[in-house]
Every structure is written in structure tokens, then in C-alpha cells.
Amino acid sequence: MGLKKDIETNFGIPASYWNIGEEHKDYREMNNRVVLYGYASEFARREGAVPISSSQVLIKDANFNPDATRENLYNYIKANVEQFANALDA
């Protein structure tokens, strides 16, 4: 499971496949911190390539969900993070 969207990287090439690599729940501050890793392609990810980019998303306050599944997190990111608007499910 991941997201497909071309996003330019600092290397001048797009990362086309994004997946959640980390999620941290902070119950005191009421937030989920999600780190997505960007790869040149889904194939590169599945073959064990190193990510060429990363993006951090903070989900907080009323949107905090301590029971969020990966699917919930991807849906939130697609709907609420401009960088990932119009991303496709992968």
C-alpha cells in the first residue's frame, strides 16, 4: 500500500511512489506524526532501494486518531496535505 504521485526531489528527479515508513503517536500532545518515504518507483521500493526523499505530516488535535490504520492515514494525507492532493492509491 502506498501513494503514486510525481513530486520533485532535491536530486532533480521525481519520487513517484510514496509509502508510510514511520508513524509516531503522541497521546499527551494528541497527534500522529507520519513520515512518508519517496522512491523513484514502486518497483524500486519493492527491490529494497533507498528512498530518495521523505515528507513529514503532523495530524493533530481533532484529527488525531490513536487507532488509525495505514489506510486511514493515507486517506487523511490525500485529502488534507496539498503536496499529496490527487495522489493515486498504489
CORPE-V249562 format. One record per run of one state. SS is the DSSP state (2 for helix, 1 for strand, 0 for the rest). FROM is the first residue (numbers start at 1). TO is the last residue. If there is no record, write none. Layout:
ss:SS from:FROM to:TO
ss:SS from:FROM to:TO
This chain:
ss:0 from:1 to:2
ss:1 from:3 to:8
ss:0 from:9 to:13
ss:1 from:14 to:26
ss:0 from:27 to:30
ss:1 from:31 to:39
ss:0 from:40 to:41
ss:2 from:42 to:46
ss:0 from:47 to:52
ss:1 from:53 to:60
ss:2 from:61 to:63
ss:0 from:64 to:69
ss:2 from:70 to:80
ss:0 from:81 to:81
ss:2 from:82 to:84
ss:0 from:85 to:87
ss:1 from:88 to:89
ss:0 from:90 to:90
